[in-house]
Each structure stands twice: as C-alpha cells, then as structure tokens.
C-alpha cells in the first residue's frame, strides 16, 4: 500500500528528474547554437549568392552583411568584434584601450618585451627609498641585458636607434619607418650586413623605403642626415636593390612640386599650374629619362613666369638642389615641346 509520504517522495523524484533533463537539454541547445554561430563567423562571405558580386559590405551598426550591387541582405546576425566603448579622438582611444602598443618592426624586439622606466616613484607617486632605487637600477640593467643577449638583437638595437635618428631628421612618417625596418631585417636575414656598416645599410634602406612609397626624399638629403659618404650609401642602396630583388617605381616629378614650392613660398595657384605643365609634358612623353627634380624645377619656373612671380632660375635651382644648367635645359625643352609663350 502506497502511503502519502511515499507518493510525495515519488512526485519529488519525477520533478527533479524532469528539471535536470530540461536543464541539461537547455545547455546542449546553447552549445549547439554557439557552435553554429562560430561556424558562421568562420565562414567568410566573399560573393553574393544572388548576383555573384564581390562587393560585400559589412555593417556592424545594423548587424548585417549586404550586397552593394543588388542590395540583398545576406546575413542579419553579424557580431561586432570591436570594443564595447566608443572613442572619437586619438587621446580617448589611447586612454580607453586595455592593451599595449601594437607590434612594430622599427623596435628591435617588435615591442613584445616590457620596459622599466627611470621613474623612482611608486604607484602612489611617493619617492622610493635609496635601497629600492638601487634594486630597481639593478633590475633595469638586467632587463636591458635580457632584451639584447644575442649578436642579432644587438645589431637590430643599434640599427633601430639609427633609424629613429634618421626618421627624426628627415621627418619621415611611421609607415616609412616600418618599411625601412622591414627592408633592413630582410638584409640582415640574407647576411648582407656582415662586414658592412650598419649605418650605411640603414641609410640605404631608408632611401629605398622613400623611393618605394614615392616620398620626396633625395639621396643627398639621406646622406646629409646620416653623415656618411655618398659612395657608401649609394653602394649599399644598390646592393639592397640587387640582392633583395626590390622593384622601385619610377619617380614622379609631380611629387616634388610641393616641397620645392614650400621652400620658395609659392602659392597654391602656381603649384597647380606647374602640375598642369608636367601633365601635358607627360602626355607627350617628355618625362621619361629625365631628372624628376629638374623637371619639377623647370615647371615651377614656367608657372612663376606665367603668374608674374619674380623668381630667377638660380633661386629655383637652389630650392630644388639642382644646377642652373639643368633648370635652363629642362625649361627650354618644355617651352619648345608645349609651345609656351613665356
């Protein structure tokens, strides 16, 4: 005979069993949903399934992936993998960021190691006692030694210090520094630095990075910033081009217009006219095989003559760092080919 107590006990057992099954069933469903989401995220959508277009736009604000051509919403459950905070300025982004600096090839260890600064204060801003200062000095010394404990790391440390000095003197942007550091690292891996000057190889890498990115920096400016002889830097540059198989683009004289004009204090209208003169010369094939700085200086001389600005060939030649004969010859060729009445 089943008593009331036994009946209640059986009911409780059945309830707990159903409750546990529902609980574990819910967990299994959540795991399966998560696996589906991960698979969807791993599957990169490269083309539209409707019109086969490659123009796919990811709108993280709306959580959608849309085809730009036909407007098809391919996915409406896109997760934003960015930070959960918003930053409108560079200072706010640096203040709210919770990670360190990004990897940089212009640092000899790529910024992966920590740096003990020379601040003899604790977290509360209080000065450290003398015994703690001596201990931190010893730790700082050993930390520096552990960062550069091989010959390759010592070479890179010296080279990157030289790169910082050259970039500061030539006013190079960070992307040019990164490219020059990558070129130097390739030269170091290829064994081109052994037996040669680190400063000369780095100067050649900086000039190659400027040429590759079409940054208007001449070999003379790099030589003056490095303090080396011209033949050493030129030899190292040619060695990097040959051994690393670097293909340099043809230098565009239009890139040098603004630099020369800023040294002379010329207005934007004159610069625009000089660029237009170079465009006409390029259309007629007059630029190929000519010195870019000489062509830029001659075009600026033509633009100054058109606008009535009194600038002599000597002034423009000194600003462009070329000879007066070069400016005169390029001016004559431009005047005859384009039929200029100046």
C-alpha positions as CSV (number, residue, x, y, z in Angstrom):
1,X,0.0,0.0,0.0
2,X,1.4,3.4,-1.0
3,X,1.3,6.0,1.8
4,X,1.1,9.7,1.3
5,X,4.7,10.2,2.2
6,X,5.9,7.6,-0.4
7,X,3.6,9.2,-3.0
8,X,5.1,12.7,-2.3
9,X,8.6,11.3,-2.5
10,X,7.9,9.8,-5.9
11,X,6.5,13.1,-7.2
12,X,9.6,14.9,-6.0
13,X,11.9,12.4,-7.8
14,X,9.9,12.8,-11.0
15,X,10.0,16.6,-10.8
16,X,13.7,16.7,-10.1
17,X,14.4,14.3,-13.0
18,X,12.4,16.4,-15.4
19,X,14.0,19.5,-14.1
20,X,17.6,18.2,-14.6
21,X,16.7,16.9,-18.1
22,X,15.4,20.3,-19.1
23,X,18.4,22.0,-17.6
24,X,20.9,19.8,-19.4
25,X,18.8,19.9,-22.6
26,X,19.0,23.7,-22.4
27,X,22.7,23.6,-22.0
28,X,23.1,21.3,-25.1
29,X,20.9,23.6,-27.2
30,X,23.0,26.6,-26.1
31,X,26.2,24.8,-27.0
32,X,24.8,23.8,-30.4
33,X,23.7,27.4,-31.1
34,X,27.2,28.7,-30.1
35,X,28.8,26.2,-32.5
36,X,26.6,27.3,-35.3
37,X,27.5,31.0,-34.7
38,X,31.2,30.2,-34.6
39,X,30.8,28.2,-37.9
40,X,29.0,31.2,-39.4
41,X,31.7,33.6,-38.3
42,X,34.5,31.3,-39.6
43,X,32.7,31.1,-43.0
44,X,33.8,34.3,-44.8
45,X,31.3,35.5,-47.3
46,X,33.2,36.6,-50.4
47,X,30.4,36.9,-53.0
48,X,26.6,37.5,-53.2
49,X,24.6,34.3,-53.7
50,X,22.1,36.2,-55.8
51,X,24.1,38.2,-58.3
52,X,27.6,36.7,-57.6
53,X,29.0,40.2,-57.0
54,X,32.2,40.6,-54.9
55,X,31.2,43.9,-53.5
56,X,30.1,42.8,-50.0
57,X,29.5,45.4,-47.2
58,X,29.6,44.5,-43.5
59,X,27.5,46.9,-41.5
60,X,28.3,46.3,-37.8
61,X,26.0,49.0,-36.6
62,X,22.9,47.3,-38.1
63,X,24.4,43.8,-37.7
64,X,24.0,43.0,-41.4
65,X,26.1,41.8,-44.4
66,X,24.6,43.4,-47.5
67,X,25.4,43.1,-51.2
68,X,26.4,46.6,-52.5
69,X,25.2,45.8,-56.1
70,X,21.8,44.2,-55.7
71,X,21.0,45.1,-52.0
72,X,20.5,41.6,-50.8
73,X,20.8,41.1,-47.0
74,X,23.0,38.0,-46.8
75,X,23.2,37.8,-43.0
76,X,21.4,39.9,-40.4
77,X,23.1,38.5,-37.3
78,X,26.6,39.8,-37.5
79,X,28.5,40.2,-34.3
80,X,30.7,43.3,-33.8
81,X,34.1,42.1,-32.6
82,X,35.3,45.6,-31.8
83,X,35.5,47.1,-28.3
84,X,32.3,47.9,-26.4
85,X,33.3,51.5,-25.8
86,X,33.4,54.4,-28.3
87,X,36.3,56.8,-28.9
88,X,36.1,59.9,-31.0
89,X,39.6,61.2,-30.7
90,X,43.1,59.6,-30.6
91,X,43.5,60.6,-27.0
92,X,40.3,58.8,-26.0
93,X,41.3,55.7,-27.9
94,X,44.7,55.6,-26.2
95,X,43.1,56.3,-22.8
96,X,40.4,53.6,-23.0
97,X,42.5,50.9,-24.7
98,X,43.3,48.0,-22.5
99,X,46.2,46.6,-24.4
100,X,49.8,47.6,-25.1
101,X,51.3,49.1,-28.2
102,X,50.9,47.2,-31.5
103,X,53.8,45.2,-32.9
104,X,56.3,47.4,-34.6
105,X,59.2,46.3,-36.9
106,X,61.0,49.6,-36.0
107,X,61.7,48.3,-32.5
108,X,64.4,45.7,-32.3
109,X,62.2,43.2,-30.3
110,X,59.0,44.4,-32.1
111,X,57.7,45.8,-28.8
112,X,57.0,42.5,-27.2
113,X,59.1,43.0,-24.1
114,X,58.5,45.3,-21.1
115,X,60.4,48.4,-20.3
116,X,61.3,49.5,-16.8
117,X,61.3,53.3,-16.9
118,X,63.6,55.6,-14.9
119,X,60.9,56.8,-12.6
120,X,62.0,56.5,-9.0
121,X,58.4,56.6,-7.6
122,X,55.9,54.0,-6.6
123,X,52.2,53.7,-7.7
124,X,51.1,56.4,-5.3
125,X,53.7,58.9,-6.5
126,X,55.9,58.7,-3.5
127,X,59.7,58.7,-3.8
128,X,61.4,55.3,-3.4
129,X,64.0,54.9,-0.6
130,X,67.6,54.6,-1.6
131,X,67.8,50.8,-1.2
132,X,64.8,50.4,-3.5
133,X,66.3,52.7,-6.1
134,X,69.5,50.7,-6.2
135,X,67.4,47.5,-6.5
136,X,65.4,49.0,-9.4
137,X,68.6,50.1,-11.1
138,X,70.0,46.6,-10.9
139,X,66.7,45.2,-12.3
140,X,66.7,47.7,-15.1
141,X,70.2,46.8,-16.0
142,X,69.5,43.1,-16.1
143,X,66.2,43.7,-18.0
144,X,68.2,45.6,-20.7
145,X,70.7,42.7,-20.9
146,X,68.0,40.1,-21.4
147,X,66.4,42.1,-24.2
148,X,69.7,42.1,-26.2
149,X,71.5,38.9,-25.3
150,X,72.4,37.8,-28.9
151,X,74.5,39.4,-31.6
152,X,71.5,39.7,-33.9
153,X,69.5,41.6,-31.3
154,X,72.4,43.9,-30.5
155,X,72.7,44.6,-34.3
156,X,69.0,45.3,-34.5
157,X,69.1,47.6,-31.4
158,X,71.8,49.6,-32.9
159,X,70.2,49.7,-36.3
160,X,66.8,50.8,-35.0
161,X,68.4,53.5,-32.9
162,X,70.0,54.8,-36.2
163,X,66.6,54.5,-37.9
164,X,64.9,56.7,-35.2
165,X,67.6,59.3,-35.7
166,X,67.3,59.3,-39.5
167,X,63.5,59.4,-39.3
168,X,63.6,62.4,-36.9
169,X,66.0,64.3,-39.1
170,X,64.1,63.6,-42.4
171,X,60.7,64.0,-40.8
172,X,59.5,60.6,-42.1
173,X,56.0,59.2,-41.2
174,X,55.7,56.0,-39.2
175,X,54.8,53.8,-42.3
176,X,58.1,54.7,-43.9
177,X,60.0,53.8,-40.8
178,X,58.2,50.4,-40.7
179,X,59.0,49.7,-44.4
180,X,62.7,50.7,-43.8
181,X,62.9,48.4,-40.8
182,X,61.4,45.5,-42.8
183,X,64.0,46.1,-45.6
184,X,66.8,46.1,-43.0
185,X,65.6,42.9,-41.4
186,X,65.5,41.2,-44.7
187,X,69.0,42.3,-45.4
188,X,70.1,41.0,-42.0
189,X,68.5,37.6,-42.7
190,X,70.2,37.5,-46.1
191,X,73.6,38.1,-44.5
192,X,74.1,41.5,-46.3
193,X,75.0,43.4,-43.1
194,X,78.0,41.2,-42.2
195,X,81.2,43.1,-42.9
196,X,79.4,46.4,-43.8
197,X,78.4,49.5,-41.9
198,X,75.1,49.2,-40.0
199,X,74.5,53.0,-40.6
200,X,75.2,52.7,-44.3
201,X,72.8,49.7,-44.7
202,X,70.1,51.5,-42.7
203,X,70.6,54.7,-44.8
204,X,70.2,52.7,-48.0
205,X,67.1,51.0,-46.5
206,X,65.6,54.4,-45.6
207,X,66.2,55.7,-49.1
208,X,64.7,52.6,-50.6
209,X,61.6,52.9,-48.5
210,X,61.2,56.5,-49.6
211,X,61.6,55.6,-53.2
212,X,59.2,52.6,-52.9
213,X,56.5,54.8,-51.3
214,X,57.2,57.8,-53.6
215,X,58.1,60.0,-50.6
216,X,60.0,63.0,-52.0
217,X,63.4,62.5,-50.2
218,X,66.5,62.7,-52.3
219,X,69.7,60.7,-51.8
220,X,71.5,63.9,-50.9
221,X,69.1,64.5,-48.0
222,X,69.6,61.0,-46.7
223,X,73.4,61.3,-47.0
224,X,73.4,64.6,-45.1
225,X,71.2,63.1,-42.4
226,X,73.3,60.1,-42.0
227,X,76.7,61.9,-42.1
228,X,78.2,59.2,-44.4
229,X,80.0,59.4,-47.7
230,X,77.9,59.3,-50.8
231,X,79.6,56.3,-52.3
232,X,79.0,54.2,-49.2
233,X,75.2,54.9,-49.1
234,X,74.8,54.5,-52.8
235,X,76.7,51.2,-52.8
236,X,74.5,49.8,-50.0
237,X,71.4,51.0,-51.8
238,X,72.3,49.3,-55.0
239,X,73.2,46.1,-53.0
240,X,69.8,46.1,-51.4
241,X,68.0,46.6,-54.7
242,X,70.0,43.7,-56.3
243,X,70.1,41.1,-53.6
244,X,66.6,41.6,-52.2
245,X,65.1,42.0,-55.7
246,X,63.3,45.3,-54.9
247,X,61.5,46.9,-57.8
248,X,61.4,50.6,-57.4
249,X,58.7,52.7,-59.1
250,X,59.6,55.5,-61.4
251,X,59.9,58.7,-59.5
252,X,57.1,61.2,-60.3
253,X,58.2,64.8,-60.6
254,X,54.8,66.0,-59.5
255,X,55.5,64.7,-56.0
256,X,58.4,67.2,-55.7
257,X,56.4,70.3,-56.7
258,X,55.0,70.9,-53.2
259,X,58.4,70.5,-51.5
260,X,60.2,72.9,-53.8
261,X,57.3,75.4,-53.8
262,X,57.1,75.4,-50.0
263,X,60.8,76.3,-49.8
264,X,60.2,79.2,-52.2
265,X,56.9,80.3,-50.5
266,X,54.9,80.0,-53.7
267,X,51.0,80.0,-53.6
268,X,48.8,77.0,-54.5
269,X,47.7,78.5,-57.8
270,X,51.3,78.5,-59.0
271,X,51.8,74.9,-57.9
272,X,48.6,73.8,-59.7
273,X,49.9,75.4,-63.0
274,X,53.2,73.7,-62.6
275,X,51.5,70.3,-62.1
276,X,49.4,71.0,-65.2
277,X,52.5,71.7,-67.2
278,X,54.0,68.4,-66.1
279,X,50.8,66.6,-67.0
280,X,51.0,68.0,-70.6
281,X,54.7,67.0,-70.7
282,X,53.9,63.5,-69.5
283,X,51.2,63.1,-72.2
284,X,53.8,63.9,-74.8
285,X,56.4,61.6,-73.4
286,X,58.9,64.3,-72.2
287,X,59.3,63.0,-68.7
288,X,60.9,59.6,-69.4
289,X,64.6,59.5,-68.7
290,X,64.8,63.0,-67.2
291,X,65.7,64.1,-63.7
292,X,62.4,64.5,-61.7
293,X,63.8,67.4,-59.6
294,X,65.0,69.2,-62.7
295,X,61.6,68.8,-64.4
296,X,59.7,69.9,-61.3
297,X,62.0,73.0,-61.0
298,X,61.5,73.9,-64.7
299,X,57.7,73.5,-64.4
300,X,57.7,75.8,-61.4
301,X,59.8,78.3,-63.3
302,X,57.3,78.3,-66.1
303,X,54.4,78.7,-63.7
304,X,56.1,81.6,-62.0
305,X,56.7,83.3,-65.3
306,X,53.0,82.8,-66.2
307,X,51.8,84.3,-62.9
308,X,54.4,87.1,-63.0
309,X,56.2,86.0,-59.9
310,X,59.8,87.1,-59.9
311,X,61.9,84.0,-59.2
312,X,65.2,83.5,-61.0
313,X,66.5,80.2,-62.2
314,X,69.1,80.4,-59.6
315,X,66.5,80.7,-56.8
316,X,64.5,77.7,-58.1
317,X,67.7,75.7,-58.7
318,X,68.9,76.2,-55.1
319,X,65.5,75.2,-53.7
320,X,65.4,72.1,-55.9
321,X,69.1,71.3,-55.2
322,X,69.9,71.1,-58.9
323,X,72.1,73.2,-61.1
324,X,71.0,76.2,-63.1
325,X,72.0,74.5,-66.3
326,X,69.6,71.7,-65.6
327,X,66.7,74.1,-65.0
328,X,67.6,76.0,-68.1
329,X,67.8,72.9,-70.3
330,X,64.5,71.5,-69.0
331,X,62.8,74.9,-69.3
332,X,63.8,75.1,-73.0
333,X,62.6,71.6,-73.8
334,X,59.3,72.2,-72.1
335,X,58.8,75.6,-73.8
336,X,59.6,74.1,-77.3
337,X,57.5,70.9,-76.9
338,X,54.4,72.5,-75.3
339,X,54.6,75.7,-77.4
340,X,54.6,78.0,-74.3
341,X,54.6,81.8,-74.9
342,X,56.6,82.8,-71.8
